[in-house]
Amino acid sequence: MKILIACEYSGIVRDAFIARGHDAMSCDLLPTESPGPHYQGDVFNIINDGWDMMIGFPPCTFITYAGTRHWDNPGRLENRLEALQFFAQLWLAPVDKICLENPRGCASPVIAKYSQLINPYYFGDSFSKPTCLWLKKLPLLQHSETDTLFEQRTHVDKGEFVEFVTNKGTIKKEAKWYRELGGNSHARSKTFPGIADAMAEQWG
């Protein structure tokens, strides 16, 4: 299949599909971190190039619920509407099979209700990062908590969590790896290899 991996600079999902024989290309405004087929530029310059599938990772900074404390800051409304418009344009793209990935945020249900909620530890990586998938003509990603006669367990330990005090004085828990990355949004946003492999194996 000819597959577009939109808004990806890491090459992780792209390379998972290439490893299984597909014609996959990543696209982002940033250069790719991993050598391979990559278009650096506006995704809508190539959206009509006859893709069979698109997996997109639209920017979440202005639409994730994790940032609601900043929503009333000057300029945030305009940024949020622009981010939602970009998400909607990807969702309505002329591609037969589509998956969009984002954390919990206002894209659901404003654009569409998300189809599935997954975590990296569902697919063999010991990390917690709740992630929503919007799926069009693609099945839910299959995973298993236990070994059965028909399935092998894919779930592993969730990884470590740490407690912290919020600006409002309440105590919350957050995945240790995520907390330690602080404001490194690029590192936080990368797709885990287990999820990339599951996408390539089950949808490829």
WORA-V89452 format. One record per pair of residues at least 6 apart in sequence whose C-alpha atoms are under 7 Angstrom apart, sorted by the first residue. I is the first residue (numbers start at 1). J is the second residue. D is the distance in Angstrom with one decimal. If there is no record, write none. Layout:
# WORA-V89452
i: [I	I]
j: [J	J]
d: [D	D]
This chain:
# WORA-V89452
i: [1	1	1	2	2	2	2	2	2	3	3	3	3	3	3	3	4	4	4	4	4	4	4	5	5	5	5	5	5	5	6	6	6	6	6	6	6	6	7	7	7	7	7	8	8	8	8	9	9	9	9	9	9	9	10	10	10	10	11	11	11	11	12	12	12	13	14	14	14	16	16	16	17	17	17	18	25	25	26	26	26	27	27	27	27	27	28	28	28	28	29	29	29	30	31	32	48	51	52	52	52	53	53	53	53	54	54	54	54	55	55	55	56	56	56	57	57	57	58	60	62	62	62	63	63	63	63	63	64	64	64	64	65	65	65	71	84	88	97	97	97	98	98	98	99	99	99	99	100	100	100	101	101	101	101	102	102	102	103	103	103	104	104	108	114	114	114	115	115	115	116	116	116	116	117	117	117	117	118	118	118	119	119	119	119	120	120	120	120	120	120	120	121	121	121	121	121	121	122	122	122	122	123	123	123	123	123	124	124	124	124	125	125	126	126	126	126	127	127	128	128	128	143	144	144	144	144	144	145	145	145	146	146	147	160	160	161	161	161	161	162	162	162	162	163	163	163	163	164	164	164	165	165	178	181]
j: [22	23	52	22	23	24	51	52	53	23	24	25	51	52	53	54	24	25	26	51	53	54	55	14	25	26	27	54	55	56	26	27	28	43	54	55	56	57	27	28	56	57	58	26	27	28	57	26	27	28	30	31	32	33	32	33	34	190	26	32	33	34	191	193	196	196	24	25	26	196	197	200	24	200	204	24	37	38	37	38	39	38	39	40	41	43	39	40	41	43	40	41	42	40	40	38	94	95	95	96	97	95	96	97	98	95	97	98	99	98	99	100	99	100	101	100	101	102	87	102	79	80	83	80	83	105	106	107	103	104	105	106	104	105	106	77	107	111	136	137	138	135	136	137	133	134	135	136	133	134	135	131	132	133	134	131	132	133	130	131	132	131	132	114	132	133	134	133	134	135	132	133	134	140	130	131	132	133	130	131	132	128	129	130	131	126	127	128	129	192	194	195	127	128	155	156	157	158	143	154	155	156	143	154	155	194	195	154	155	156	194	156	194	156	157	158	159	158	159	158	159	175	154	151	152	153	154	155	153	154	155	152	153	153	175	176	173	174	175	176	173	174	175	176	171	172	173	174	171	172	173	171	172	188	188]
d: [5.3	5.9	6.1	6.5	4.8	5.8	5.2	5.3	6.7	6.1	4.6	6.4	5.7	5.9	4.9	5.7	5.9	5.2	6.0	6.5	6.4	4.7	6.4	6.1	6.0	4.5	6.2	5.8	4.9	5.7	5.9	5.0	6.6	6.6	6.9	6.1	4.4	6.2	5.5	4.6	6.0	5.2	6.0	5.8	5.8	5.6	6.6	6.9	6.8	5.7	6.2	6.2	4.4	6.0	5.8	5.1	6.1	6.9	6.5	6.5	6.7	5.5	6.8	6.7	6.7	4.9	5.6	6.0	5.9	6.1	5.7	5.9	6.3	5.1	6.9	5.9	4.9	5.4	6.5	4.7	6.3	5.5	4.7	5.8	7.0	6.3	6.7	5.2	5.9	7.0	5.2	4.7	6.5	6.1	5.8	6.5	6.8	6.0	6.2	5.9	6.4	6.1	6.2	4.6	5.8	6.7	6.3	4.9	6.4	5.9	4.7	5.8	6.2	4.7	6.3	5.9	5.1	6.5	6.2	6.4	6.3	5.0	6.6	5.8	6.9	5.4	5.6	6.8	6.2	5.8	4.0	6.5	6.1	4.6	7.0	6.8	6.4	6.1	5.6	5.2	6.2	5.8	5.0	6.9	6.5	5.5	4.7	6.4	5.7	5.1	6.8	6.9	5.8	4.8	6.5	5.9	5.4	6.8	6.5	4.7	5.5	6.8	6.3	5.9	6.1	5.7	4.6	5.7	5.0	5.9	5.7	5.2	6.9	6.7	6.6	5.5	4.5	6.3	5.8	5.3	6.4	5.8	5.3	5.0	6.1	6.8	5.6	6.0	6.4	6.3	6.8	6.4	5.4	6.2	5.6	5.3	6.4	5.6	6.2	5.9	4.3	6.6	6.7	5.2	5.8	5.0	5.9	5.7	5.8	5.6	5.7	6.8	6.1	5.9	5.3	5.1	5.0	5.2	5.0	5.5	6.6	6.1	5.8	6.9	6.8	4.9	5.3	6.2	5.5	6.4	5.1	6.9	4.6	4.6	6.0	5.5	6.3	5.4	4.3	4.8	5.5	5.6	6.3	5.4	6.5	5.5	4.4	6.5	5.6	5.6	6.4	4.6	6.4	6.5	7.0]
